[in-house]
Amino acid sequence: MSEAVTRTLTPPPGLLGSLDPLLREWLPRQRWFAGKGRPVTGFSLVAATELLPPGGKLGLYHLLVRAHQPLAPVPGAPEQPADCYQLLIGEREALPPRLAPALIGHVAEGPLAGRTVYDALHDPRPTELLLEALRTGARIGGLRFERDGSQRIRSGLVPRLVTSEQSNSSVVYGDTFILKLLRRIVPGVNPDLELPLALAREGCERVPAPTAWIRAELAGESYVLGVLQPFVQGAADGWELALRELAKGEDFAAAARALGRATAEVHTALARTLPTVTLGHTQVQQLVDGMVERLDVAAQAVPALQPYAPGLRSAFEALAGLAAEGSTWTAQRIHGDLHLGQCLRSPAGRWWLIDFEGEPSKPLAERRMPQPPVRDVAGMLRSFDYAAHSADPPIPGWAESCRAAYCSGYAQVSGADPRTDPVLLRAYETDKAIYEVVYEARHRPDWLPVPLSAIRRLAADGGTPTPSIPAPTPASPPSPRRPRP
């Protein structure tokens, strides 16, 4: 195995051309493909690395390819900048039945003519090869397999692909590690590796410390391709847990309060280890301008929003007004896409935060910008609302109870309850709900009533008085021990 991962091989000429017609059909069907609804007009090769030599029963290629698409699904529409995707392509003479779900297609011409190609992450041997490359610190062409030398990676761990819907792909190794492979690739420092490494250095126990990672060095630019972290055994994600408790009619407030404390621990650790900035009038106005622009675009795309637009705009104008009067806010690095599905709870009841990539649709530079921590809080409050609407029959007051408990738990650690800044919290909740309306209208129309119910509340919240909230008691900082699987 180690010989295979340390060889540098040259892919055959014409490889991408032989795959092109198959990838045009297969790629748009993948959950992680960002350009749904627009045809793929072609591909260009960013990098290709042959991971197994040709001529055997199994060939293996690591590809970074750009998918070219028009801006709109109409003939003659201009093309937008092409997204780059990471593919691990296996090729065999024929697929065994166990790999049927991984089929990409049968190659008709070119260097792979007569062979069958498939998504190799479904196949144990290629995924074992990736772990061995990480364990040995291999370098293969432009690929760099790097690791934290203080953590041990055992060989022989049995891999299994996580088959639940994700915006990337994950492989679990023997309930010990999980490898997240990023599918949509951009050059630069990826927060999905940057922030967990920073939190590990700070001793924050709420995020599994990266064990190893995969990078590519291409044309003077660095790309993060994957991150290996300890696997939290027996953990349930927060969304599944909340739905389970809802189905039993159980209260979730205690879990929400603990999750609030965990979120604040992560925020305070990030503020200690990475720079913070102060947002004054100019910076806040820029934030507000972006929120108003997103509202205007959303109202054009989803007519159901239009009656509420004036009330929603008032949420943003109120924030700009406070900034104009001299109010300032602290911004720092945050999670960036926090919701119940980005949290894990161990069987012992401990919460972990995962997936620090941020919203993949946004530019990397924007995802790495310091932002008010309340942006993460607003995302979690919206997630409680979504969970509550999934209950049948609904449980009155469930979301409100969770929201209050989460904010109280957050205040116990941070010393500041997010509800004591209602203008800032309302602005970020409104911005998130507008995003949700557009998403649901495009992808899940049956879910549209969920964010629209929040839109009605937020549009009318301008005159709501601030609730009386007891002063929080800050908790002690977390102990500087690393998380364990």
Protein Blocks (a to p, Z undefined) as FASTA:
>chain_A
ZZmmmcccdddehklmmmmmmmmmmmmmpmklmkgoiacfbdcdfbdcdfbdghiabdcd
dddddddddfbfcehiacdddddddddddddfbdcfklmmmpnbdcfbdjkgoiacddfk
lpmklmmmmmmmmmnopaehjbccdddfkbccdehiacdddfbdcfbdcddehhlaccdd
dfbdcedjdfklmmmmmmmmnopakbccdfbdcdddeehiacdfbdcddddehiacfklm
mmmmmmnopafklmmmmmmmmmmmmmmmmmmmpccddddfklmmmmmmmmmmmmmmmmmm
mmmlmmmmmmmmmmmmmmmmmmmnopacdddddfhpacfklpccdfkopacdehjlbpfk
bcfklmmpccdfklmmmmmmmmmmmmmmmpccddehklmmmmmmmmmmmmmmnopafklm
mmlmmmmmmmmmmmmmmmmmmmmmmlmmmmmmmmmmmmmmmmpccdddddddddddddfb
dcdZZ
